[in-house]
Amino acid sequence: MNVKKYSTDNSSGVAAFWRGVLMLACFLWVSDARSQHTLKGNVIESMSRIPVISAHVVVKGTQNYSITDFEGRFVLKNLPTGQAQITISYTGFKTLDTLIQMTSDVEITLELEEDVKLIYGAQVSGVKDKISDESARSDERKAHHVLNIISARSIELSPDLTVANITQRVSGVSLERNNNGDGQHAIVRGMDKRYNYTLVNGIKIPSPDPKNRYVPLDIFPSDLLDRLVVSKALLPNMEGDAIGGVMDLKMKDAPGELYIMANIGTGFNTLFLDRDYQTFDRQNVSRKSPQQVNGIGYRAVVEDFPYENIDFSTKGLPFNSLYSVAVGNRNKNKKWGGIIAGSYQNTFRGANSMFMTTFIDQSTNLPYYEIMQKRQFSTEQVRSGIHTKFDYNNRKGHKIELYSAYVNLQARENRSRVDTILKIGRGQGPGTGRVEIRERSRQEIQQIYNTTLQGTHEWNRKFKTDWSLVYSIATNDDPDMAEIKWLTGVTLNNTTGQYSYEPVLYDRDFTRRWQNNKDADLALYWNNTYTPIRRLELSAGVMGRLKGRESHFNSFLFRTSPIRQEWSGQIRDYTFTLFNNIGTPTDPLNYASSEEVTALYGMFRWMIMDNLQAMGGVRRETTLFEWVSNAPPTVRGRVGSISYQDMLPSLHIKYAFLPKHNLRTSYFKSISRPSFFEVIPYEINEDDFRERGNPFLQRTIAHNFDLRYEYFPTPLDQFMIGFFTKEIINPIESALAIHLQTMYLQPNNFGVARNSGIEVDLTKYIGQFGFRGFYTYTLSEITTSKIVRFRDNNGNLTSREELQTRPLQGQSRHISNVSLLYKNSRIGLDLQLAMVYTGERIISVSPYLDNDIWQRGFVQLDFSGEKKIKKQFFIYAKINNLLNTPLLADIRLPNTFNPEQAPYIDSSKSVLVREDFYRQTIILGLKYKL
Amino acid sequence: MKKTMLQLGAIALITGMLFSACKDKDSDVNIDDDNDTSGITTITESTTELQGMMRGTLREGKTYVLKGDLIIPENEEVVVLPGVTLIAEKDASGIGFEITVLGTLVAEGTKDKPIRMTVPEADRTEANVFKGLWGGIQCGESAKLVLLRWVKFEYLGDQGGPGTPRAGRTRYGFWTQSSNTEFILEDCWVYGCKDDVYRPNGAKINLMRNTFEFCGENGGDGLNVKAGTVGNIAYNLFIGGATNAFKPSNEGSAVVQTNINVYNNTVLNSGWRRPGMSRGANINYEVGARGLSYNNIIVNCKRGMRVLEDADIPNISFDHNLYYATHQEMADEFIPSDAVTSTQSVLGQNMIYGAITENNPLFVNYNVDRFTYAEYEAGESQPADMNKVGSSNFRLNSGSPAIGKGKTDFAPVNVNWQYATGNRAPGIMQPNKDLGCYPTSGPGNNH
């Protein structure tokens, strides 16, 4: 066997497009009498010798072509005897044009060279195709600290439509889901959402959440992303308030050449094949409450509240619609580049749910059945986003970028509930008693807007400066959530043995409420880097952010008038009066706050040896938080401020003890600030609970340690195993505390929590098949005070505090994600089967000892596929939740008080409190890519 | 070179600043302090209008006007002498003012010189009984003592006004929030209340010899007791409540168990203005509450006395109570059908009830059979007489089956009074051998 090797020729001057040279290393001749021959080969990168994936290999002047697979291999069949002119092209590389003598089957290795001019001519990331998985792996390998990257290509091929769902494909990340089973927040290494923050292009964005700092990740459509970077360790030049991790959403960048992408899709959720989708008319709903519209002194009247959004109707199977488009280009001299991308997703989901509310027995502290709620959700989510980026590069080391993004998520939800009261009033046995029916309409409009002006200046080879000026807004409108209630019941006629229904009457009360809040951030970042010698880089920088936040809440109580009204089938027959025409001005969610964070850092990067790098430094963050609340004068602390300062050192060492093998270790100190709301000294005095804010809450401080071994046998394959441990000082949890014979729910600091784990990450491609998976083992421990209800020695029912040690909320001991990939470049087919396993975890912490709600471990299976149908045209399919996996959650204590009230559930060991089914979501679409 | 120096300077400056204060600093918290006592006004001889933070004495026989919310600050006291009339006005939007007690309020009238807490004269009409024209007495957690004797309260309730603890929410006639607050209501009248008359979320209580009329527009209990409440309810006349007359429950945030004895009360025509299954039961124990209930007369209520399954059943006992009903639907519910087992388990052997019109208590001046069933169920169109005392007299004629049937060998709940001591001590009365609030011999309701 003769093997020919070709390599590129650097002789330039040959006119533009076809460039490249081949060099022969060796080749094999096998004499063959046939006139048709096969050319097999693999394409590699000339410098790194690693395979190039998805390169086009074309027999010039014919339709005969091939695309390289995961190992860079291709096959061209049916080549006639004689010279074959082969062209190999791939973005970011010089196109290779070569002649191969075909007298028999040939096997060759071809080398592609990076297009150096193109790279230095514009910004590197702008041209070099970062969308590929390969470059993602390469960046992970080169990164200075512990991070994971999901490439645009992976995102495109994944079953996921939102950024939230993508995060579950990252090692060590699991999801917290919304009512419809769709991902919403990321739990990183067992650390709840409050311990993570979110960036867009490296800039922290404000949250639309009414109380908290964290950003819901389902607001971002995935197709605006260039890549998702999850950092699990912090450098001194990163903001210091993450203990779990940082999600950085890198949006599509201005390309090196004309780029056009368009996508259209549709589909449905199979839930609505079996039941109707329930909806309401939201057109007359005012975004703002009557007092916000008419002024604080306004007295609302019944006419301010439309009937439309309490008038429910059903419709048949609703179809999803998905559109996205992106256009980018760069001018001839490569100085100007820009991209504009938009996405619109209108999706319908739902849930069929059994939700059991429980009461904690006052003598045994065991849970027992209170209300069995049958819930049906019908939710429409309209997710839209647009982002633009323009850059100007004077090609002398100075660059200015202007970036703007706007995302908007509107959720319109109907919740239908039929509640059977199990706790009381069942004197006639199971099957009888009070039944309450509720219909709720709600819409939530969350918006995030960010604009960033950024400059990068390479003054000379030693000095670099970059700066960013940022303005961001996040808003949340949750207007006129209205819930109508009816009462009925079932009675047993003792003599006839017949069950009969009571008439369906309107309950006395119903409520409608408005909630909205707005954050506005103004921030400045300024970073300087100095490279005195090749092996040393020193940097220092400043960051300042001023945040203003306001929150409004207004709830209105309506009373049925006349008192007794039967359901007529027509909501417009229903009449009621408004009880509180002033709304709820002193509700604690009426507050304004501001926060100033200023930070300074100094950082070094030192290549101690060619294969040993140390990076580290220290960051100082100073926080000043101020608030004004609208609480009544009887509440202390309506106005106040909190200030503190933290020094956050870190050190990151990377040691490539063998080529392709890395050993990393890092230490960093970080913080997690209390939420905006929980430090404001509010008071809630309800009959069944009392809640207090806590201005004396300390921010949480964590010491984080990481050790990781990485092996990259090929550009796509990787194996990583890592260990992490965190010591978390003053974690914040809400707990009931007894003070002056009364229990208050109040956020508090609880000693020291610990969280450690092992992460294993494996990616392996064999020919057309790929395997990607991670497994994370996490153990955490926190001790908080809980309430125990018991009967004292005098025979009285009372409560005491007791300490309980448990895992952190949301932390699963085992989480795993396995994706099987099939790629047939020849026919342009990509298939992916993605499995996520989330082990049992606490989804709700109870204030009562041992009454936490545990979600059972579950497997979710998703499928996606893409097929090229014509040049530049692709069809794709995504199916989520193939197995219709239910969410099941239990309180791990028996019900000894009234198990007979729900005879269909075994509560002798634990009480099932939630069972949700979401069914499959199916999406089919068409895509165009240039 | 210049740029280089500038750059180096910048890096050096930042690093310098970084290390100039290189320490963690603990949270420095500043919050405003509303416990400033300089704003408290002392009531004098010349005071006629009340509003804001005040302390002092309301002079005998004088009339005062509530021009804003009156706040009795922590550790301060307002004393109301006999014969005082307090007229509560409204804010610009029509919400009546209230008295917020963070300290102590003592209002002691006498039989001859009762105190009246009401609204401007023009508003005192029967059509307004459920309008909720002023805010009554709302206690904060620091309140020590509210002592009310011989006081007429009229037209209570509605939404809380702006700036009050219950702003925009249901305001009860009286509200306490702590197991350490002492609340004494004796020989008082409540005429008209929109929702619950008294909602103790904890208190030490003594509610004796009061008369309640027109309570609860379309819901609401006379005494809606939540967790942390201990004391006695006795010798009260309660007519025409919307839902329950007395409802002890241990639901809530207190670690003190609700323990209430309810005895020698007379309850009529209650439970009819709150539609819906299981609603309305005159005397009702639930959610871990305990206590004894003896010697009560229950007439024409939606159902009999009730114990729900989740009450502290081993520590509840009902006996020596008399039920009377005009209509079969009422009699069918003497043992409430939605809580048969739990209710029966606390009933003693001496309960008095039978068929309709059986066991007529023989009130001196009241026709127990005057209303049709439809009138009871008429909601807001109920005849007004169903819900007020008027010229009726609920004392017992001789021959009444309620005479001599009472239980006397039990003690009222023992309460450890801290503030209601000396001449402020509650007037706790022992049970009587006659049923109801007007025993034929011995002390009872004084109205």
Interface residues (C-beta under 8 A of the other chain):
Chain A: G297 R299 F359 Q362 S363 I421 K423 I424 G425 R426 G427 Q428 G433 R434 W459 N460 K462 F463 T465 L487 T488 G489 T491 E502 L505 D507 R508 D509 N528 Y530 L538 S539 A540 G541 V542 N554 S555 L557 R559 T560 S561 P562 I563 R564 F579 N580 N581 I582 G583 T584 P585 T586 D587 L600 Y601 G602 V618 R620 P632 P633 T634 V635 R636 G637 R638 V639 G640 S641 I642 S643 Y644 Q645 D646 M647 P681 E683 N685 D687 D688 F689 R690 P695 F696 L697 Q698 R699 I701 I738 L740 Q741 T742 M743 Y744 G795 N796 L797 T798 S799 R800 N898
Chain B: K3 T4 Q7 L8 A10 I11 I14 T15 M17 L18 F19 A21 C22 K23 D24 K25 D26 S27 D28 V29 N30 I31 D32 D33 D34 N35 I71 A92 S93 G94 I95 T100 L102 G140 E141 Q159 G161 P162 G163 T164 P165 A167 G168 R169 T170 Q177 S178 S179 N180 R199 N201 G202 N218 G219 K226 G228 N250 E251 G252 S253 A254 V255 V256 Q257 N259 R273 R274 P275 G276 M277 S278 E286 V287 G288 R290 L308 E309 D310 D312 N315 P336 S337 D338 A339 V340 T341 S342 T343 E377 G379 E380
